[in-house]
Amino acid sequence: MTLRRKSRECALQMLFQWGIGQQPAARVEQSFWKSARAAESTRRFANQLFEGAVTQAESNDELLEKLSKNWRLDRMAEIDRGILRLAIYELRTGTAPLKVVIDEAVELAKKFSTAESAPFLNGILDAAAKSLEKA
């Protein structure tokens, strides 16, 4: 597993904890790394992704509400919201090429969510990429 993929998985797990636990991001981060093991470079990138996604969560959620027609954000599984928040953060900041961000999000969905989530998230992220391109 690549450093970036492992970092994304760690960031997603922290986003999931943050989303369901309603705790400050710093507390989630500290608690997560007490039990998770990773190289320092993996931790740094995971923390960057997690902190960035948390910081942009409100604006990213607004974009997701617009793009997920007939599907309210609060009806989505927490893990799917986390994947979307993480991927849109990456799309906005350019930490990786568009195709890589979407492919990585789909892989996260396959690993951590349901079989139906991967194509659903792929469609939303494709629309998000087009929307952000226009902006």
C-alpha positions as CSV (number, residue, x, y, z in Angstrom):
1,M,0.0,0.0,0.0
2,T,1.3,3.4,-0.9
3,L,2.0,6.1,1.6
4,R,-0.7,8.3,0.1
5,R,-3.3,5.6,0.2
6,K,-2.5,4.7,3.8
7,S,-2.7,8.4,4.6
8,R,-6.1,8.7,3.0
9,E,-7.4,5.7,4.9
10,C,-6.2,7.1,8.2
11,A,-7.7,10.6,7.3
12,L,-11.0,8.9,6.5
13,Q,-11.0,7.0,9.7
14,M,-10.4,10.2,11.6
15,L,-13.1,12.0,9.6
16,F,-15.5,9.2,10.5
17,Q,-14.7,9.6,14.2
18,W,-15.1,13.3,13.9
19,G,-18.4,13.0,12.1
20,I,-20.0,10.7,14.6
21,G,-18.3,11.8,17.8
22,Q,-18.8,15.6,17.6
23,Q,-15.4,16.1,19.2
24,P,-12.9,18.7,18.3
25,A,-10.6,17.7,15.5
26,A,-7.5,18.0,17.6
27,R,-8.9,15.5,20.1
28,V,-9.9,13.0,17.4
29,E,-6.4,13.3,15.9
30,Q,-4.7,12.7,19.2
31,S,-6.9,9.8,20.1
32,F,-6.5,8.2,16.7
33,W,-2.7,8.2,16.7
34,K,-2.6,6.6,20.2
35,S,-3.8,3.3,18.6
36,A,-2.9,3.6,14.9
37,R,0.6,2.8,13.7
38,A,2.1,4.6,10.7
39,A,5.3,6.1,9.5
40,E,5.8,9.8,10.3
41,S,5.4,10.9,6.6
42,T,2.1,8.9,6.5
43,R,0.9,10.7,9.7
44,R,1.8,14.1,8.4
45,F,-0.1,13.7,5.1
46,A,-3.1,12.0,6.9
47,N,-3.2,14.9,9.4
48,Q,-3.0,17.5,6.5
49,L,-5.9,15.7,4.8
50,F,-8.0,15.4,7.9
51,E,-7.5,18.9,9.1
52,G,-8.1,20.4,5.7
53,A,-11.3,18.3,5.2
54,V,-12.6,19.4,8.6
55,T,-11.8,23.0,7.9
56,Q,-13.6,22.9,4.6
57,A,-16.4,20.6,5.8
58,E,-19.1,23.3,5.8
59,S,-18.4,24.7,2.3
60,N,-17.8,21.2,0.9
61,D,-21.1,20.0,2.4
62,E,-22.9,22.9,0.6
63,L,-21.4,21.8,-2.7
64,L,-22.4,18.2,-2.0
65,E,-26.0,19.3,-1.2
66,K,-26.2,20.9,-4.6
67,L,-24.7,17.9,-6.4
68,S,-26.5,15.0,-4.8
69,K,-29.9,15.5,-6.4
70,N,-32.7,13.9,-4.6
71,W,-30.4,12.8,-1.8
72,R,-29.9,14.8,1.4
73,L,-26.5,14.9,2.9
74,D,-27.8,13.8,6.3
75,R,-29.3,10.7,4.7
76,M,-25.9,9.5,3.5
77,A,-23.8,7.1,5.5
78,E,-21.2,8.8,7.6
79,I,-18.4,6.9,5.9
80,D,-19.6,8.1,2.5
81,R,-19.8,11.7,3.7
82,G,-16.2,11.3,5.0
83,I,-15.0,10.0,1.6
84,L,-16.7,12.9,-0.2
85,R,-15.4,15.5,2.2
86,L,-11.9,14.1,1.8
87,A,-12.0,13.9,-2.0
88,I,-13.5,17.4,-2.4
89,Y,-10.8,18.8,-0.2
90,E,-8.2,17.1,-2.4
91,L,-9.9,18.3,-5.6
92,R,-9.9,21.9,-4.3
93,T,-6.3,21.9,-3.1
94,G,-4.8,19.9,-5.9
95,T,-2.9,17.4,-3.7
96,A,-3.3,14.9,-6.5
97,P,-4.6,14.8,-10.1
98,L,-8.3,14.7,-10.6
99,K,-8.4,11.1,-11.8
100,V,-6.3,9.9,-8.9
101,V,-8.5,11.7,-6.3
102,I,-11.6,10.1,-7.8
103,D,-10.0,6.6,-8.1
104,E,-8.8,6.8,-4.6
105,A,-12.2,7.8,-3.3
106,V,-13.8,4.9,-5.1
107,E,-11.3,2.5,-3.7
108,L,-12.0,3.8,-0.2
109,A,-15.7,3.3,-0.8
110,K,-15.0,-0.3,-1.9
111,K,-13.0,-1.0,1.2
112,F,-15.0,0.8,3.9
113,S,-18.6,1.2,2.5
114,T,-21.2,-0.7,0.6
115,A,-21.1,-2.0,-3.0
116,E,-23.6,0.6,-4.1
117,S,-21.5,3.5,-2.7
118,A,-18.6,3.3,-5.2
119,P,-20.6,4.2,-8.3
120,F,-22.7,6.8,-6.4
121,L,-19.7,8.6,-5.0
122,N,-17.9,8.4,-8.4
123,G,-20.9,10.2,-10.0
124,I,-21.0,12.9,-7.3
125,L,-17.2,13.5,-7.5
126,D,-17.3,13.7,-11.2
127,A,-19.9,16.4,-11.0
128,A,-17.9,18.1,-8.2
129,A,-14.8,18.2,-10.3
130,K,-16.7,19.8,-13.2
131,S,-18.3,22.3,-10.9
132,L,-15.0,23.2,-9.3
133,E,-13.4,23.5,-12.7
134,K,-16.0,26.2,-13.7
135,A,-15.5,28.1,-10.5
